[in-house]
Amino acid sequence: MADRETKQQARSRTRKILTLLHKKYPEPKVALDFSNPLQLLIATILSAQCTDVRVNIVTPGLFKKYRSALDFANANPAELEQDIRSTGFYRNKTKSIISCCKSLVEKHSGKVPKTMEELVQLGGVGRKTANCVLGGAYGINAGVVVDTHVRRLSQRLGLATSDDPEKIELELMDLLPQDDWYLFGNLLVWHGRKICDARKPDCLNCSIQKLCPSAGEFMKLKK
């Protein structure tokens, strides 16, 4: 929370931020292309330390080649590494994908589960990936997706004080009704990409500038 702001005031300000951002981004869908929960799960694993644009270039061919969890589970590691090489960290991602899909086949009949508890037990799946899959594929609000954009914006907006993604998630969850958790994360992601850049935030054209305790300092730096 911002300095000297009560929890009630922080919740009210967060709701105003959500309303204004939703007006600006009426359909803040996840930027990853997918047709089913498995594809979103794989795409999210690939998106670690990689842009969504790059992932979306790789996945059309990948999903034609590997059509099920069983296909990924039985993939030749060296071949899969080459298939996803351009997303970076391809060796670790290959291990995660194969491990994850083996668990899907062995424990879930090849289907992507619908609970946080089951998802985070899969290889390469943490809360961020699980929240993305639950919200994007199933419409389930289990938490807030905290990526680099959400982390940066929640701190700039004075909504979170921690640097730890899981603690940031808890802080944001405490400020919003559960029905808005997934939506709010997506809104911050879109705003982070379009306006609130890591190095040069465009505060002059920011729709939530008056609700942001950091805007004044950033605008002073531009003078």
C-alpha positions in Angstrom: 0.0 0.0 0.0 1.1 3.6 -0.5 2.3 5.6 2.5 -0.3 6.4 5.1 -3.0 4.6 3.2 -5.5 2.4 5.1 -6.4 -1.0 3.8 -9.9 0.3 3.0 -8.4 3.2 1.0 -6.1 0.8 -0.8 -8.9 -1.5 -1.8 -11.0 1.5 -3.0 -8.1 2.8 -5.1 -7.4 -0.7 -6.5 -11.0 -1.0 -7.7 -10.7 2.4 -9.4 -7.5 1.3 -11.1 -9.2 -1.9 -12.3 -12.2 0.1 -13.6 -10.1 2.6 -15.6 -7.8 -0.1 -17.0 -10.7 -2.3 -18.0 -12.2 0.7 -19.8 -8.9 1.1 -21.7 -8.4 -2.6 -22.3 -11.9 -4.1 -22.6 -10.7 -7.5 -23.7 -7.4 -8.1 -21.9 -7.0 -11.7 -22.9 -3.7 -13.6 -22.4 -1.4 -12.8 -25.3 -0.5 -16.5 -25.9 -2.2 -18.3 -28.7 -3.9 -21.6 -27.7 -6.9 -23.8 -28.6 -7.1 -25.9 -25.5 -5.8 -26.1 -21.9 -2.8 -28.3 -22.8 -1.7 -25.8 -25.4 -1.9 -22.9 -22.9 0.0 -24.9 -20.4 2.9 -25.6 -22.8 2.9 -22.1 -24.2 3.1 -20.7 -20.7 6.0 -22.9 -19.8 7.7 -21.7 -23.0 7.0 -18.0 -22.1 9.5 -18.0 -19.2 12.2 -15.5 -20.0 10.7 -15.2 -23.5 8.3 -12.8 -25.3 4.8 -13.9 -26.0 5.4 -12.9 -29.7 8.3 -15.4 -30.0 6.3 -18.1 -28.3 3.4 -17.6 -30.7 5.8 -18.0 -33.6 7.0 -21.3 -32.3 3.7 -22.9 -31.1 1.7 -23.3 -34.3 4.3 -25.8 -35.7 4.9 -27.3 -32.3 1.2 -28.0 -31.7 0.8 -29.6 -35.1 3.7 -32.0 -34.3 2.7 -32.7 -30.7 -1.1 -33.0 -30.4 -1.5 -34.5 -27.0 0.1 -34.8 -23.6 1.2 -38.3 -24.6 3.0 -36.9 -27.7 4.9 -34.5 -25.5 5.6 -37.2 -22.9 7.1 -39.5 -25.5 9.0 -36.7 -27.3 12.7 -37.2 -28.1 14.4 -34.7 -25.9 17.0 -33.6 -28.4 14.3 -33.2 -31.1 12.0 -31.2 -28.8 15.0 -29.0 -27.7 15.4 -28.0 -31.4 11.7 -27.4 -31.8 11.6 -24.8 -29.0 15.2 -23.6 -29.2 14.4 -20.0 -30.2 12.4 -19.5 -26.9 15.6 -19.7 -24.9 16.5 -21.9 -21.9 15.3 -24.7 -24.2 17.0 -27.6 -22.3 15.3 -26.8 -19.0 12.0 -26.1 -20.8 12.2 -29.4 -22.6 12.8 -31.2 -19.3 9.8 -29.4 -17.8 7.5 -30.1 -20.7 8.3 -33.8 -20.8 8.1 -34.2 -17.0 4.8 -32.2 -16.9 3.2 -34.3 -19.6 4.4 -37.6 -18.2 2.6 -36.6 -15.0 -0.5 -35.6 -17.0 -0.6 -39.0 -18.7 0.2 -41.0 -15.5 -2.0 -39.2 -13.1 -4.7 -37.3 -15.0 -5.3 -39.4 -18.1 -3.6 -36.8 -20.3 -6.0 -34.0 -19.2 -4.9 -30.7 -17.6 -6.3 -30.6 -14.1 -8.5 -27.7 -12.8 -7.0 -27.1 -9.4 -4.0 -25.2 -8.2 -3.0 -28.1 -5.9 -2.8 -30.5 -8.8 -1.2 -28.1 -11.3 1.7 -27.0 -9.1 2.7 -30.7 -8.7 3.4 -31.0 -12.4 7.0 -30.5 -13.6 7.9 -26.9 -14.5 4.6 -25.5 -13.2 4.5 -22.9 -10.5 1.7 -20.6 -9.3 2.2 -18.1 -12.2 1.8 -20.9 -14.8 -1.1 -22.5 -12.9 -3.0 -19.2 -12.5 -2.5 -18.5 -16.2 -4.0 -21.9 -17.1 -6.8 -21.9 -14.6 -7.9 -18.3 -15.5 -7.2 -18.5 -19.3 -8.4 -22.0 -20.1 -11.0 -22.6 -17.4 -12.2 -19.2 -16.1 -11.2 -20.1 -12.6 -10.0 -17.3 -10.3 -7.5 -19.2 -8.1 -5.0 -16.2 -7.8 -3.3 -13.4 -9.6 -0.8 -14.0 -12.4 2.3 -12.2 -11.3 4.8 -11.8 -14.2 7.4 -9.1 -14.6 4.9 -6.5 -15.7 2.5 -7.2 -12.7 5.4 -7.2 -10.3 6.7 -3.8 -11.6 3.3 -2.1 -11.8 2.0 -3.4 -8.5 5.1 -1.9 -6.8 4.9 1.4 -8.7 1.2 1.7 -7.9 1.9 1.1 -4.2 -0.2 -2.0 -4.1 2.6 -4.4 -3.2 5.7 -4.0 -1.1 7.4 -7.4 -1.6 9.8 -8.4 -4.3 8.7 -12.0 -4.1 6.0 -12.9 -6.7 4.0 -15.2 -4.4 3.9 -12.5 -1.7 2.9 -9.9 -4.3 0.1 -12.2 -5.4 -1.2 -12.5 -1.8 -1.1 -8.7 -1.4 -3.1 -8.2 -4.6 -5.5 -10.9 -3.7 -6.2 -9.1 -0.4 -7.1 -5.9 -2.3 -9.6 -7.4 -4.8 -12.7 -9.6 -4.9 -11.8 -13.1 -6.0 -13.8 -12.7 -9.2 -11.4 -10.0 -10.4 -8.1 -11.7 -9.6 -7.3 -13.1 -13.1 -8.7 -10.0 -14.8 -6.6 -7.6 -12.8 -3.4 -9.4 -13.5 -4.1 -9.4 -17.3 -5.0 -5.7 -17.1 -1.6 -4.9 -15.5 0.2 -7.0 -18.1 -1.4 -5.0 -20.9 -0.8 -1.7 -19.3 2.8 -2.6 -18.6 3.3 -3.4 -22.3 1.5 -0.4 -23.7 2.2 2.4 -21.2 4.1 1.6 -18.1 7.4 0.6 -19.6 10.2 -0.6 -17.3 12.6 2.2 -18.2 10.4 4.9 -19.7 6.8 4.9 -18.4 4.5 7.1 -20.4 2.9 8.8 -17.4 1.6 11.7 -19.4 -0.7 9.3 -21.4 -1.5 7.0 -18.5 -5.2 6.6 -17.7 -4.4 5.8 -14.0 -1.7 8.5 -13.5 -3.8 10.2 -10.7 -4.0 7.0 -8.8 -0.3 6.2 -9.1 2.0 7.4 -6.3 5.0 7.0 -8.5 3.8 9.1 -11.4 5.0 12.4 -10.0 8.6 11.3 -9.6 8.8 9.8 -13.1 7.4 13.0 -14.7 10.0 15.1 -12.8 12.7 13.0 -14.4 11.4 13.9 -17.8 11.6 17.6 -17.2 
